[in-house]
Amino acid sequence: MTDAEIVALIKIDLGIASTTKDALLEHLEKTAKRNIETEGITLALNDIADCDLVRMYTVYLFQKRSADDTSMPRMLRYALNQRLIAEKGAVDV
């Protein structure tokens, strides 16, 4: 999935129809990828689950800008942990 496709899904998730926030969303999507990789996860953007993880993280980054509670949502933390465990627990045969 391309960056543009991920940003399109992010806009749908956030209910944004205009293009006024596209630059910000593109920047936050790149930031989300970098933050996920900093956690030790190697993203495979041809994997729908990894694209969804980037989407969820980007939405979190966008929404926390104006929220009183900026803590990471539990479902996102759980998804990151599960993805990391799956990657690090994989056994090469």
Backbone atoms as SQL, in Angstrom:
CREATE TABLE atoms (id INTEGER PRIMARY KEY, chain TEXT, resi INTEGER, resn TEXT, atom TEXT, x REAL, y REAL, z REAL);
INSERT INTO atoms VALUES
  (1, 'A', 1, 'MET', 'N', 0.845, -1.170, 0.000),
  (2, 'A', 1, 'MET', 'CA', 0.000, 0.000, 0.000),
  (3, 'A', 1, 'MET', 'C', 0.893, 1.236, 0.000),
  (4, 'A', 2, 'THR', 'N', 0.541, 2.206, -0.795),
  (5, 'A', 2, 'THR', 'CA', 1.347, 3.422, -0.895),
  (6, 'A', 2, 'THR', 'C', 1.037, 4.383, 0.251),
  (7, 'A', 3, 'ASP', 'N', 1.925, 5.360, 0.414),
  (8, 'A', 3, 'ASP', 'CA', 1.694, 6.399, 1.430),
  (9, 'A', 3, 'ASP', 'C', 0.387, 7.139, 1.154),
  (10, 'A', 4, 'ALA', 'N', 0.124, 7.425, -0.115),
  (11, 'A', 4, 'ALA', 'CA', -1.100, 8.152, -0.475),
  (12, 'A', 4, 'ALA', 'C', -2.346, 7.338, -0.112),
  (13, 'A', 5, 'GLU', 'N', -2.296, 6.040, -0.290),
  (14, 'A', 5, 'GLU', 'CA', -3.439, 5.192, 0.069),
  (15, 'A', 5, 'GLU', 'C', -3.637, 5.155, 1.580),
  (16, 'A', 6, 'ILE', 'N', -2.538, 5.102, 2.319),
  (17, 'A', 6, 'ILE', 'CA', -2.637, 5.111, 3.783),
  (18, 'A', 6, 'ILE', 'C', -3.218, 6.441, 4.264),
  (19, 'A', 7, 'VAL', 'N', -2.748, 7.548, 3.690),
  (20, 'A', 7, 'VAL', 'CA', -3.264, 8.867, 4.072),
  (21, 'A', 7, 'VAL', 'C', -4.752, 8.969, 3.725),
  (22, 'A', 8, 'ALA', 'N', -5.170, 8.403, 2.607),
  (23, 'A', 8, 'ALA', 'CA', -6.591, 8.414, 2.243),
  (24, 'A', 8, 'ALA', 'C', -7.419, 7.679, 3.297),
  (25, 'A', 9, 'LEU', 'N', -6.918, 6.546, 3.793),
  (26, 'A', 9, 'LEU', 'CA', -7.619, 5.808, 4.850),
  (27, 'A', 9, 'LEU', 'C', -7.640, 6.604, 6.161),
  (28, 'A', 10, 'ILE', 'N', -6.559, 7.287, 6.446),
  (29, 'A', 10, 'ILE', 'CA', -6.487, 8.121, 7.650),
  (30, 'A', 10, 'ILE', 'C', -7.549, 9.218, 7.585),
  (31, 'A', 11, 'LYS', 'N', -7.676, 9.842, 6.418),
  (32, 'A', 11, 'LYS', 'CA', -8.670, 10.900, 6.250),
  (33, 'A', 11, 'LYS', 'C', -10.081, 10.360, 6.437),
  (34, 'A', 12, 'ILE', 'N', -10.341, 9.161, 5.943),
  (35, 'A', 12, 'ILE', 'CA', -11.657, 8.543, 6.132),
  (36, 'A', 12, 'ILE', 'C', -11.887, 8.292, 7.616),
  (37, 'A', 13, 'ASP', 'N', -10.867, 7.755, 8.288),
  (38, 'A', 13, 'ASP', 'CA', -10.978, 7.469, 9.721),
  (39, 'A', 13, 'ASP', 'C', -11.277, 8.731, 10.527),
  (40, 'A', 14, 'LEU', 'N', -10.660, 9.830, 10.144),
  (41, 'A', 14, 'LEU', 'CA', -10.830, 11.094, 10.862),
  (42, 'A', 14, 'LEU', 'C', -12.037, 11.895, 10.382),
  (43, 'A', 15, 'GLY', 'N', -12.646, 11.464, 9.291),
  (44, 'A', 15, 'GLY', 'CA', -13.794, 12.191, 8.756),
  (45, 'A', 15, 'GLY', 'C', -13.397, 13.479, 8.062),
  (46, 'A', 16, 'ILE', 'N', -12.216, 13.509, 7.460),
  (47, 'A', 16, 'ILE', 'CA', -11.724, 14.696, 6.765),
  (48, 'A', 16, 'ILE', 'C', -11.954, 14.509, 5.267),
  (49, 'A', 17, 'ALA', 'N', -12.691, 15.436, 4.651),
  (50, 'A', 17, 'ALA', 'CA', -12.991, 15.330, 3.220),
  (51, 'A', 17, 'ALA', 'C', -12.136, 16.273, 2.375),
  (52, 'A', 18, 'SER', 'N', -11.641, 17.341, 2.970),
  (53, 'A', 18, 'SER', 'CA', -10.870, 18.325, 2.201),
  (54, 'A', 18, 'SER', 'C', -9.390, 17.935, 2.158),
  (55, 'A', 19, 'THR', 'N', -8.639, 18.712, 1.403),
  (56, 'A', 19, 'THR', 'CA', -7.198, 18.463, 1.280),
  (57, 'A', 19, 'THR', 'C', -6.374, 19.423, 2.130),
  (58, 'A', 20, 'THR', 'N', -7.027, 20.224, 2.951),
  (59, 'A', 20, 'THR', 'CA', -6.313, 21.260, 3.709),
  (60, 'A', 20, 'THR', 'C', -5.318, 20.692, 4.725),
  (61, 'A', 21, 'LYS', 'N', -5.556, 19.500, 5.212),
  (62, 'A', 21, 'LYS', 'CA', -4.673, 18.921, 6.227),
  (63, 'A', 21, 'LYS', 'C', -3.764, 17.822, 5.655),
  (64, 'A', 22, 'ASP', 'N', -3.718, 17.701, 4.336),
  (65, 'A', 22, 'ASP', 'CA', -2.940, 16.627, 3.712),
  (66, 'A', 22, 'ASP', 'C', -1.457, 16.680, 4.079),
  (67, 'A', 23, 'ALA', 'N', -0.859, 17.856, 4.045),
  (68, 'A', 23, 'ALA', 'CA', 0.573, 17.976, 4.363),
  (69, 'A', 23, 'ALA', 'C', 0.842, 17.524, 5.796),
  (70, 'A', 24, 'LEU', 'N', -0.009, 17.937, 6.716),
  (71, 'A', 24, 'LEU', 'CA', 0.150, 17.531, 8.119),
  (72, 'A', 24, 'LEU', 'C', -0.017, 16.019, 8.256),
  (73, 'A', 25, 'LEU', 'N', -1.035, 15.464, 7.625),
  (74, 'A', 25, 'LEU', 'CA', -1.269, 14.024, 7.719),
  (75, 'A', 25, 'LEU', 'C', -0.129, 13.223, 7.101),
  (76, 'A', 26, 'GLU', 'N', 0.418, 13.698, 5.989),
  (77, 'A', 26, 'GLU', 'CA', 1.564, 13.026, 5.375),
  (78, 'A', 26, 'GLU', 'C', 2.769, 13.054, 6.306),
  (79, 'A', 27, 'HIS', 'N', 2.992, 14.195, 6.944),
  (80, 'A', 27, 'HIS', 'CA', 4.099, 14.312, 7.901),
  (81, 'A', 27, 'HIS', 'C', 3.885, 13.375, 9.100),
  (82, 'A', 28, 'LEU', 'N', 2.670, 13.366, 9.644),
  (83, 'A', 28, 'LEU', 'CA', 2.380, 12.506, 10.790),
  (84, 'A', 28, 'LEU', 'C', 2.472, 11.029, 10.421),
  (85, 'A', 29, 'GLU', 'N', 2.120, 10.690, 9.189),
  (86, 'A', 29, 'GLU', 'CA', 2.239, 9.288, 8.742),
  (87, 'A', 29, 'GLU', 'C', 3.705, 8.861, 8.717),
  (88, 'A', 30, 'LYS', 'N', 4.570, 9.731, 8.237),
  (89, 'A', 30, 'LYS', 'CA', 6.015, 9.432, 8.242),
  (90, 'A', 30, 'LYS', 'C', 6.545, 9.337, 9.674),
  (91, 'A', 31, 'THR', 'N', 6.069, 10.234, 10.533),
  (92, 'A', 31, 'THR', 'CA', 6.456, 10.205, 11.944),
  (93, 'A', 31, 'THR', 'C', 6.001, 8.912, 12.602),
  (94, 'A', 32, 'ALA', 'N', 4.782, 8.489, 12.296),
  (95, 'A', 32, 'ALA', 'CA', 4.255, 7.243, 12.853),
  (96, 'A', 32, 'ALA', 'C', 5.124, 6.062, 12.439),
  (97, 'A', 33, 'LYS', 'N', 5.491, 5.999, 11.164),
  (98, 'A', 33, 'LYS', 'CA', 6.362, 4.906, 10.690),
  (99, 'A', 33, 'LYS', 'C', 7.677, 4.901, 11.450),
  (100, 'A', 34, 'ARG', 'N', 8.257, 6.059, 11.603),
  (101, 'A', 34, 'ARG', 'CA', 9.540, 6.155, 12.308),
  (102, 'A', 34, 'ARG', 'C', 9.401, 5.742, 13.772),
  (103, 'A', 35, 'ASN', 'N', 8.336, 6.187, 14.422),
  (104, 'A', 35, 'ASN', 'CA', 8.113, 5.822, 15.823),
  (105, 'A', 35, 'ASN', 'C', 7.908, 4.320, 15.968),
  (106, 'A', 36, 'ILE', 'N', 7.178, 3.727, 15.048),
  (107, 'A', 36, 'ILE', 'CA', 6.949, 2.276, 15.089),
  (108, 'A', 36, 'ILE', 'C', 8.264, 1.541, 14.908),
  (109, 'A', 37, 'GLU', 'N', 9.074, 1.985, 13.967),
  (110, 'A', 37, 'GLU', 'CA', 10.375, 1.344, 13.739),
  (111, 'A', 37, 'GLU', 'C', 11.300, 1.531, 14.936),
  (112, 'A', 38, 'THR', 'N', 11.186, 2.662, 15.636),
  (113, 'A', 38, 'THR', 'CA', 11.986, 2.900, 16.837),
  (114, 'A', 38, 'THR', 'C', 11.660, 1.874, 17.920),
  (115, 'A', 39, 'GLU', 'N', 10.430, 1.376, 17.909),
  (116, 'A', 39, 'GLU', 'CA', 10.027, 0.347, 18.875),
  (117, 'A', 39, 'GLU', 'C', 10.607, -1.023, 18.540),
  (118, 'A', 40, 'GLY', 'N', 11.284, -1.147, 17.399),
  (119, 'A', 40, 'GLY', 'CA', 11.910, -2.410, 17.023),
  (120, 'A', 40, 'GLY', 'C', 11.117, -3.205, 16.008),
  (121, 'A', 41, 'ILE', 'N', 10.106, -2.607, 15.428),
  (122, 'A', 41, 'ILE', 'CA', 9.261, -3.286, 14.451),
  (123, 'A', 41, 'ILE', 'C', 9.744, -2.947, 13.051),
  (124, 'A', 42, 'THR', 'N', 9.899, -3.973, 12.225),
  (125, 'A', 42, 'THR', 'CA', 10.258, -3.788, 10.832),
  (126, 'A', 42, 'THR', 'C', 8.966, -3.830, 10.023),
  (127, 'A', 43, 'LEU', 'N', 8.564, -2.675, 9.513),
  (128, 'A', 43, 'LEU', 'CA', 7.294, -2.597, 8.787),
  (129, 'A', 43, 'LEU', 'C', 7.418, -3.194, 7.388),
  (130, 'A', 44, 'ALA', 'N', 6.392, -3.916, 6.997),
  (131, 'A', 44, 'ALA', 'CA', 6.261, -4.436, 5.638),
  (132, 'A', 44, 'ALA', 'C', 4.992, -3.804, 5.075),
  (133, 'A', 45, 'LEU', 'N', 5.143, -2.753, 4.280),
  (134, 'A', 45, 'LEU', 'CA', 3.975, -1.994, 3.849),
  (135, 'A', 45, 'LEU', 'C', 3.184, -2.691, 2.744),
  (136, 'A', 46, 'ASN', 'N', 3.590, -3.910, 2.401),
  (137, 'A', 46, 'ASN', 'CA', 2.746, -4.725, 1.526),
  (138, 'A', 46, 'ASN', 'C', 1.839, -5.620, 2.371),
  (139, 'A', 47, 'ASP', 'N', 1.966, -5.512, 3.683),
  (140, 'A', 47, 'ASP', 'CA', 1.132, -6.261, 4.632),
  (141, 'A', 47, 'ASP', 'C', 0.026, -5.334, 5.138),
  (142, 'A', 48, 'ILE', 'N', -1.209, -5.729, 4.943),
  (143, 'A', 48, 'ILE', 'CA', -2.351, -4.896, 5.315),
  (144, 'A', 48, 'ILE', 'C', -2.366, -4.598, 6.814),
  (145, 'A', 49, 'ALA', 'N', -1.933, -5.545, 7.633),
  (146, 'A', 49, 'ALA', 'CA', -1.917, -5.331, 9.084),
  (147, 'A', 49, 'ALA', 'C', -0.914, -4.236, 9.458),
  (148, 'A', 50, 'ASP', 'N', 0.242, -4.205, 8.809),
  (149, 'A', 50, 'ASP', 'CA', 1.233, -3.158, 9.087),
  (150, 'A', 50, 'ASP', 'C', 0.722, -1.792, 8.632),
  (151, 'A', 51, 'CYS', 'N', 0.044, -1.751, 7.494),
  (152, 'A', 51, 'CYS', 'CA', -0.542, -0.491, 7.018),
  (153, 'A', 51, 'CYS', 'C', -1.599, -0.003, 8.000),
  (154, 'A', 52, 'ASP', 'N', -2.375, -0.926, 8.534),
  (155, 'A', 52, 'ASP', 'CA', -3.401, -0.550, 9.505),
  (156, 'A', 52, 'ASP', 'C', -2.754, -0.039, 10.797),
  (157, 'A', 53, 'LEU', 'N', -1.637, -0.625, 11.187),
  (158, 'A', 53, 'LEU', 'CA', -0.911, -0.172, 12.370),
  (159, 'A', 53, 'LEU', 'C', -0.415, 1.267, 12.167),
  (160, 'A', 54, 'VAL', 'N', 0.110, 1.550, 10.983),
  (161, 'A', 54, 'VAL', 'CA', 0.554, 2.917, 10.666),
  (162, 'A', 54, 'VAL', 'C', -0.639, 3.870, 10.688),
  (163, 'A', 55, 'ARG', 'N', -1.769, 3.436, 10.138),
  (164, 'A', 55, 'ARG', 'CA', -2.976, 4.261, 10.137),
  (165, 'A', 55, 'ARG', 'C', -3.411, 4.584, 11.564),
  (166, 'A', 56, 'MET', 'N', -3.482, 3.568, 12.416),
  (167, 'A', 56, 'MET', 'CA', -3.915, 3.779, 13.798),
  (168, 'A', 56, 'MET', 'C', -2.968, 4.720, 14.534),
  (169, 'A', 57, 'TYR', 'N', -1.675, 4.546, 14.344),
  (170, 'A', 57, 'TYR', 'CA', -0.686, 5.378, 15.031),
  (171, 'A', 57, 'TYR', 'C', -0.787, 6.824, 14.548),
  (172, 'A', 58, 'THR', 'N', -0.980, 7.007, 13.241),
  (173, 'A', 58, 'THR', 'CA', -1.091, 8.356, 12.689),
  (174, 'A', 58, 'THR', 'C', -2.331, 9.062, 13.221),
  (175, 'A', 59, 'VAL', 'N', -3.447, 8.355, 13.288),
  (176, 'A', 59, 'VAL', 'CA', -4.676, 8.932, 13.831),
  (177, 'A', 59, 'VAL', 'C', -4.452, 9.339, 15.287),
  (178, 'A', 60, 'TYR', 'N', -3.765, 8.500, 16.036),
  (179, 'A', 60, 'TYR', 'CA', -3.441, 8.835, 17.433),
  (180, 'A', 60, 'TYR', 'C', -2.604, 10.118, 17.496),
  (181, 'A', 61, 'LEU', 'N', -1.578, 10.227, 16.657),
  (182, 'A', 61, 'LEU', 'CA', -0.739, 11.426, 16.661),
  (183, 'A', 61, 'LEU', 'C', -1.553, 12.669, 16.314),
  (184, 'A', 62, 'PHE', 'N', -2.457, 12.539, 15.354),
  (185, 'A', 62, 'PHE', 'CA', -3.291, 13.674, 14.958),
  (186, 'A', 62, 'PHE', 'C', -4.226, 14.088, 16.088),
  (187, 'A', 63, 'GLN', 'N', -4.873, 13.122, 16.700),
  (188, 'A', 63, 'GLN', 'CA', -5.875, 13.428, 17.724),
  (189, 'A', 63, 'GLN', 'C', -5.258, 13.904, 19.035),
  (190, 'A', 64, 'LYS', 'N', -4.051, 13.452, 19.354),
  (191, 'A', 64, 'LYS', 'CA', -3.471, 13.856, 20.639),
  (192, 'A', 64, 'LYS', 'C', -3.047, 15.316, 20.661),
  (193, 'A', 65, 'ARG', 'N', -2.956, 15.944, 19.482),
  (194, 'A', 65, 'ARG', 'CA', -2.584, 17.355, 19.417),
  (195, 'A', 65, 'ARG', 'C', -3.581, 18.239, 20.153),
  (196, 'A', 66, 'SER', 'N', -4.856, 17.852, 20.143),
  (197, 'A', 66, 'SER', 'CA', -5.883, 18.703, 20.738),
  (198, 'A', 66, 'SER', 'C', -6.625, 18.031, 21.896),
  (199, 'A', 67, 'ALA', 'N', -6.090, 16.920, 22.372),
  (200, 'A', 67, 'ALA', 'CA', -6.771, 16.190, 23.447),
  (201, 'A', 67, 'ALA', 'C', -6.171, 16.543, 24.803),
  (202, 'A', 68, 'ASP', 'N', -6.991, 16.450, 25.817),
  (203, 'A', 68, 'ASP', 'CA', -6.500, 16.652, 27.178),
  (204, 'A', 68, 'ASP', 'C', -5.677, 15.445, 27.627),
  (205, 'A', 69, 'ASP', 'N', -6.152, 14.266, 27.287),
  (206, 'A', 69, 'ASP', 'CA', -5.449, 13.026, 27.624),
  (207, 'A', 69, 'ASP', 'C', -4.650, 12.588, 26.408),
  (208, 'A', 70, 'THR', 'N', -3.329, 12.696, 26.484),
  (209, 'A', 70, 'THR', 'CA', -2.486, 12.376, 25.334),
  (210, 'A', 70, 'THR', 'C', -1.867, 10.986, 25.428),
  (211, 'A', 71, 'SER', 'N', -2.335, 10.175, 26.372),
  (212, 'A', 71, 'SER', 'CA', -1.780, 8.836, 26.494),
  (213, 'A', 71, 'SER', 'C', -2.207, 7.979, 25.298),
  (214, 'A', 72, 'MET', 'N', -1.351, 7.028, 24.953),
  (215, 'A', 72, 'MET', 'CA', -1.613, 6.157, 23.814),
  (216, 'A', 72, 'MET', 'C', -2.809, 5.251, 24.120),
  (217, 'A', 73, 'PRO', 'N', -3.731, 5.133, 23.170),
  (218, 'A', 73, 'PRO', 'CA', -4.874, 4.239, 23.383),
  (219, 'A', 73, 'PRO', 'C', -4.416, 2.801, 23.620),
  (220, 'A', 74, 'ARG', 'N', -5.119, 2.125, 24.486),
  (221, 'A', 74, 'ARG', 'CA', -4.769, 0.756, 24.840),
  (222, 'A', 74, 'ARG', 'C', -4.739, -0.169, 23.628),
  (223, 'A', 75, 'MET', 'N', -5.708, -0.011, 22.736),
  (224, 'A', 75, 'MET', 'CA', -5.765, -0.888, 21.564),
  (225, 'A', 75, 'MET', 'C', -4.558, -0.691, 20.658),
  (226, 'A', 76, 'LEU', 'N', -4.034, 0.532, 20.587),
  (227, 'A', 76, 'LEU', 'CA', -2.839, 0.780, 19.789),
  (228, 'A', 76, 'LEU', 'C', -1.620, 0.172, 20.471),
  (229, 'A', 77, 'ARG', 'N', -1.492, 0.364, 21.772),
  (230, 'A', 77, 'ARG', 'CA', -0.363, -0.224, 22.501),
  (231, 'A', 77, 'ARG', 'C', -0.381, -1.748, 22.359),
  (232, 'A', 78, 'TYR', 'N', -1.566, -2.340, 22.463),
  (233, 'A', 78, 'TYR', 'CA', -1.725, -3.785, 22.320),
  (234, 'A', 78, 'TYR', 'C', -1.307, -4.236, 20.913),
  (235, 'A', 79, 'ALA', 'N', -1.750, -3.511, 19.895),
  (236, 'A', 79, 'ALA', 'CA', -1.403, -3.869, 18.511),
  (237, 'A', 79, 'ALA', 'C', 0.103, -3.772, 18.283),
  (238, 'A', 80, 'LEU', 'N', 0.742, -2.737, 18.832),
  (239, 'A', 80, 'LEU', 'CA', 2.198, -2.605, 18.697),
  (240, 'A', 80, 'LEU', 'C', 2.918, -3.756, 19.402),
  (241, 'A', 81, 'ASN', 'N', 2.473, -4.074, 20.609),
  (242, 'A', 81, 'ASN', 'CA', 3.095, -5.171, 21.353),
  (243, 'A', 81, 'ASN', 'C', 2.927, -6.499, 20.619),
  (244, 'A', 82, 'GLN', 'N', 1.729, -6.763, 20.123),
  (245, 'A', 82, 'GLN', 'CA', 1.479, -8.010, 19.400),
  (246, 'A', 82, 'GLN', 'C', 2.338, -8.110, 18.149),
  (247, 'A', 83, 'ARG', 'N', 2.469, -7.003, 17.432),
  (248, 'A', 83, 'ARG', 'CA', 3.278, -6.995, 16.203),
  (249, 'A', 83, 'ARG', 'C', 4.744, -7.219, 16.535),
  (250, 'A', 84, 'LEU', 'N', 5.236, -6.602, 17.596),
  (251, 'A', 84, 'LEU', 'CA', 6.632, -6.764, 17.999),
  (252, 'A', 84, 'LEU', 'C', 6.897, -8.200, 18.441),
  (253, 'A', 85, 'ILE', 'N', 6.003, -8.760, 19.230),
  (254, 'A', 85, 'ILE', 'CA', 6.163, -10.149, 19.688),
  (255, 'A', 85, 'ILE', 'C', 6.143, -11.108, 18.508),
  (256, 'A', 86, 'ALA', 'N', 5.246, -10.868, 17.558),
  (257, 'A', 86, 'ALA', 'CA', 5.177, -11.725, 16.378),
  (258, 'A', 86, 'ALA', 'C', 6.482, -11.686, 15.580),
  (259, 'A', 87, 'GLU', 'N', 7.049, -10.495, 15.459),
  (260, 'A', 87, 'GLU', 'CA', 8.292, -10.360, 14.691),
  (261, 'A', 87, 'GLU', 'C', 9.481, -10.968, 15.429),
  (262, 'A', 88, 'LYS', 'N', 9.617, -10.635, 16.688),
  (263, 'A', 88, 'LYS', 'CA', 10.777, -11.094, 17.438),
  (264, 'A', 88, 'LYS', 'C', 10.665, -12.564, 17.827),
  (265, 'A', 89, 'GLY', 'N', 9.437, -13.067, 17.864),
  (266, 'A', 89, 'GLY', 'CA', 9.247, -14.464, 18.235),
  (267, 'A', 89, 'GLY', 'C', 9.281, -15.408, 17.051),
  (268, 'A', 90, 'ALA', 'N', 9.397, -14.857, 15.844),
  (269, 'A', 90, 'ALA', 'CA', 9.438, -15.693, 14.634),
  (270, 'A', 90, 'ALA', 'C', 10.711, -16.546, 14.632),
  (271, 'A', 91, 'VAL', 'N', 10.568, -17.782, 14.257),
  (272, 'A', 91, 'VAL', 'CA', 11.696, -18.705, 14.226),
  (273, 'A', 91, 'VAL', 'C', 12.030, -19.021, 12.772),
  (274, 'A', 92, 'ASP', 'N', 13.275, -18.798, 12.397),
  (275, 'A', 92, 'ASP', 'CA', 13.723, -19.165, 11.061),
  (276, 'A', 92, 'ASP', 'C', 14.008, -20.650, 11.007),
  (277, 'A', 93, 'VAL', 'N', 13.514, -21.301, 9.960),
  (278, 'A', 93, 'VAL', 'CA', 13.732, -22.754, 9.816),
  (279, 'A', 93, 'VAL', 'C', 14.695, -23.003, 8.696);
